[in-house]
Amino acid sequence: MAGVWHARQQIERWVVLTATDAWRKAFPGASIGVLAMRGVSNPRSHPDLDARMTDVEADLRRRFSDGGRPAIRALETVQAYTAYYRKFKKTYHVQLQLESVAVKGRSVPRPSALVSAMFAAELQNQLLTAGHDLASVRDPVVVDVATGEETYTMLNGKAQTLTAGDMFIADAAGVMSSIIYGPDDRTPISRDTRDVLFTIYGVG
């Protein structure tokens, strides 16, 4: 039987994410996290968030100041994603971003408040996260395993066919994101976003 996760958007509506039987069979140890928030704002920056981002950067550098890249690559979370990406001959990009901040001393990208917060959370917990404008999402929302026939337009505007075996999330209008190719250009977070949906891919 398919699994169902609920994220409360507002009293009169729930965001319901359903897992297909094919997904459960393909990824028995996997999980999906869902967070929906209503009535948010998304300024380019905010002093409190900037301060928090600076704290996150400093914390990451402290955590990995001695162990460096080997310590990052030894994290259980990173190893799980590395194993997943290796099946598709890809490298886990969050690992590379974490190394960039913690080892090379670079800053976490700050494109907007909501996206910056998402990036910071990804680096802190190493969990792959996608953000969407909830107003653009059409129920039902489903997590599934790709057959290799699904297509969508990526955030960079390029058309992409999913690779068979990849994990992806779709709504009634099509693919919203996949692990290997990332989010779509139909539901992205923008400066006008007021209701937001974050999904986390836990590969097990």
PyMOL commands that set and color helices and strands:
alter all, ss='L'
color gray80, all
select helices_A, chain A and resi 21-26+47-63+68-73+76-86+93-102+113-125+134-136
alter helices_A, ss='H'
color red, helices_A
select strands_A, chain A and resi 3-10+13-19+31-38+128-133+141-145+151-153+159-161+167-171+174-178+182-183+195-202
alter strands_A, ss='S'
color yellow, strands_A
deselect
rebuild
show_as cartoon
